[in-house]
Amino acid sequence: MSDKITIGVTDCSKYEIYRDWVLSYNKNVEVIQLGYKLNNFDSIEKCHGIVLTGGEDVHPRFYNKSEYYPYCYENDIDELRDEFEFKVLTYTEKNKIPLLGICRGMQVGNVFFGGTLIPDIPAWGKFDHSKMPDKSDRYHEIIVNPSSWLNTIVNTDKGLVNSNHHQSTDKTGKDLVVSAMSPDGVTEAMERLNPNGKSFLLFVQWHPERLKDQQSPFSKNLYEAFINAIKY
C-alpha cells in the first residue's frame, strides 16, 4: 500500500465540510466521495476507511416502524441513500474496514445492526436537540461511560458537544453498546459490545467535523483514533 490513506466519505448536502475535516489533520489522506447519485460503489474497494455522514432521516420502514413516518421530515428522506449506506456497512463489516459514523451515520448504523430510532426527539419527551433559532448548532454536555472504549479515546468522562438533529437511536442494535449519553438520556455514541478481533467501529451523534473547538478530544481524538486504526 502507498503512503496515502484513502477515506471514503458518503455523499450528503454538507459533504465538503466532512471532506475538509478528514483532510485537515493529516497530509497523507485523500478522500473519495461515495454515493448512489455518483454510481460509484465500486470505488469503496480503494478505501482504507469510511466516514458515514449526516443528513436525511432514515426511512422507518427499514426498522419496521412504518407508523413513525409522520414524525419524519417528509422532504428529507432518501431511501436510495439508506440502501446505499446499508450496502457500505455490509462491505465494511465483511472486509474489516474501519468506519466512523456521524449523526445520521450513527442512526443508519444502528438500524443496520437491527436497532430502532426515535423519529422525533421532542415528541418522545426529551429536550430539543435541533439547531438554534439562528440556525447555529446547539451545544450540550454529554456523559461518557468511564469503562467504554470511547473513554480511552477522549480521556474524559464528560464534555461539550454540538447538536443539530431531531432523530436519535432508540433500541440499540445487536452487538453494539451505548458509550455516551446526553443528560436527558439521548444516546450520543455507540461502539462494539465485543470489539476484540474486529475492525474500528464508532458511531457519534454530534458533529466532530464542525465543533467550534477542533482541538477538542471529541473531534481531534476521534479523528486520530480512526486514522490510527487504518493499517497502511
C-alpha positions in Angstrom: 0.0 0.0 0.0 1.2 3.5 -0.8 1.8 6.2 1.9 -1.6 7.7 1.0 -4.6 6.8 3.1 -7.8 6.8 1.2 -11.0 7.6 3.1 -14.4 7.2 1.6 -16.9 9.9 2.7 -20.5 9.4 1.9 -22.3 12.0 -0.2 -24.6 14.5 1.5 -25.6 18.1 1.3 -22.7 19.2 3.5 -20.2 16.8 2.0 -17.5 19.4 1.7 -17.4 20.1 5.5 -16.8 16.4 6.2 -14.2 16.1 3.4 -12.3 19.1 4.7 -12.3 17.7 8.2 -11.0 14.4 7.1 -8.2 16.2 5.2 -7.4 18.7 7.9 -5.2 16.8 10.3 -3.1 14.6 8.0 -1.4 15.4 4.7 -1.2 11.7 3.8 -5.0 11.4 3.5 -7.1 11.6 0.3 -10.9 11.4 0.0 -13.3 9.6 -2.3 -16.9 10.8 -2.3 -19.2 7.8 -2.3 -22.9 7.9 -3.2 -25.6 6.3 -5.2 -26.0 9.5 -7.3 -22.4 9.1 -8.3 -23.0 5.4 -9.2 -19.5 4.6 -7.8 -20.0 2.0 -5.1 -17.1 0.0 -6.6 -14.7 2.9 -5.5 -15.1 1.6 -2.0 -12.5 -1.0 -2.9 -9.9 1.8 -2.9 -10.9 2.9 0.6 -8.9 2.2 3.8 -11.6 3.7 6.0 -15.2 5.1 5.7 -17.0 8.1 7.2 -20.8 7.9 7.2 -22.0 11.5 7.1 -25.1 13.3 8.4 -28.2 14.2 6.5 -31.7 12.8 5.9 -34.0 10.8 8.2 -33.7 7.1 7.8 -37.0 5.7 6.4 -38.7 4.0 9.3 -39.7 1.0 7.2 -36.1 -0.1 7.5 -36.5 -0.7 11.2 -40.1 -2.0 10.9 -41.8 1.1 12.4 -43.6 2.5 9.3 -46.1 4.1 11.7 -43.3 6.6 12.6 -43.3 8.1 9.1 -45.5 11.1 10.1 -42.8 12.1 12.6 -40.1 12.2 9.9 -39.4 15.2 7.7 -41.1 14.0 4.5 -39.0 16.1 2.2 -35.8 14.9 4.0 -36.0 11.1 3.4 -33.9 9.3 0.7 -34.5 5.6 0.6 -31.9 5.1 -2.1 -29.3 6.7 0.2 -30.4 4.4 3.0 -29.9 1.3 0.8 -26.6 2.5 -0.5 -25.2 3.1 3.0 -26.5 -0.3 4.3 -24.5 -1.8 1.4 -21.5 0.2 2.5 -21.9 -1.2 6.1 -22.2 -4.7 4.7 -18.9 -4.2 2.9 -17.0 -2.7 5.8 -18.1 -5.4 8.2 -17.2 -8.2 5.7 -13.8 -6.7 4.9 -13.0 -5.3 8.4 -12.7 -1.7 7.2 -12.6 1.0 9.9 -15.8 3.1 10.0 -16.8 6.3 11.7 -20.5 7.2 11.6 -21.6 10.8 12.4 -25.1 11.8 13.2 -27.2 10.1 10.6 -24.2 7.8 10.2 -24.9 6.6 13.7 -28.6 6.2 13.1 -28.3 4.3 9.8 -25.6 2.2 11.5 -27.8 1.3 14.4 -30.6 0.3 12.0 -28.1 -1.8 10.1 -27.4 -3.8 13.3 -31.0 -4.3 14.0 -31.7 -1.3 16.2 -34.5 1.2 16.0 -34.8 5.0 16.0 -36.7 7.8 17.8 -38.1 9.6 14.9 -38.6 13.0 16.7 -36.7 13.5 20.0 -39.0 16.3 21.4 -42.1 14.2 20.6 -40.6 11.4 22.7 -40.4 13.6 25.7 -36.7 14.7 25.5 -35.2 18.2 25.3 -34.8 19.7 21.9 -31.6 18.7 20.2 -32.1 20.6 16.9 -30.3 23.7 15.7 -30.8 27.0 17.4 -33.3 29.7 16.1 -30.3 31.4 14.4 -29.5 28.1 12.5 -26.3 27.6 14.6 -25.5 24.3 16.3 -26.9 23.7 19.8 -24.3 22.8 22.4 -24.9 20.5 25.4 -22.9 18.3 27.8 -22.5 14.6 27.3 -21.6 11.9 29.8 -19.1 9.2 28.6 -19.2 5.8 30.1 -16.0 5.5 32.2 -15.5 1.9 31.2 -16.1 2.4 27.5 -13.6 2.2 24.6 -14.7 5.7 23.7 -13.4 6.9 27.1 -9.9 5.6 26.3 -10.1 7.8 23.1 -11.3 11.1 24.6 -9.8 10.5 28.0 -12.6 12.2 29.9 -15.9 11.3 31.5 -17.8 14.3 30.1 -17.6 17.1 27.6 -19.4 19.7 25.5 -20.6 18.7 22.0 -22.7 20.2 19.3 -26.2 19.1 18.3 -28.3 19.6 15.2 -30.8 16.7 14.8 -34.3 15.7 15.6 -33.8 11.9 15.5 -31.7 9.6 17.6 -31.3 5.9 18.3 -33.8 4.0 20.5 -33.3 0.3 20.9 -29.5 -0.4 20.4 -28.6 -2.7 17.6 -27.2 -6.2 18.2 -23.5 -6.3 19.2 -23.5 -2.6 19.9 -23.4 -0.8 23.2 -24.1 2.8 24.2 -20.9 4.6 25.3 -22.1 8.2 25.8 -25.4 9.9 26.6 -26.8 13.4 27.0 -28.2 14.3 30.4 -31.7 13.8 29.2 -31.0 10.3 28.1 -30.4 10.6 24.3 -27.7 8.2 23.0 -24.7 10.2 21.9 -22.2 7.4 21.0 -22.2 3.7 20.4 -19.4 1.2 19.9 -19.0 -2.6 19.6 -20.0 -4.6 22.5 -17.2 -7.1 21.9 -14.5 -5.4 19.8 -11.8 -8.0 20.1 -10.6 -9.1 16.7 -12.9 -6.7 14.9 -12.4 -3.5 12.9 -12.7 0.0 14.3 -16.4 1.0 14.6 -17.6 4.1 16.3 -20.9 6.0 16.0 -21.3 9.5 17.4 -24.4 11.7 17.4 -22.6 15.0 17.5 -20.7 16.7 14.6 -16.9 16.5 15.2 -16.3 18.0 11.7 -17.8 21.3 12.8 -17.2 21.6 16.6 -16.1 25.2 17.4 -13.0 23.7 19.1 -11.3 21.5 16.6 -8.7 20.6 19.2 -11.4 19.2 21.4 -10.9 15.4 22.2 -14.4 15.0 20.8 -13.1 16.0 17.4 -9.3 15.6 17.1 -9.0 12.5 19.2 -11.8 10.7 17.3 -10.1 11.5 14.1 -6.7 10.3 15.3 -8.1 7.1 16.6 -9.9 6.4 13.3 -6.8 7.1 11.2 -4.5 5.1 13.6 -6.9 2.1 13.2 -6.1 2.1 9.5 -3.2 -0.2 8.7 -1.1 1.2 5.9 
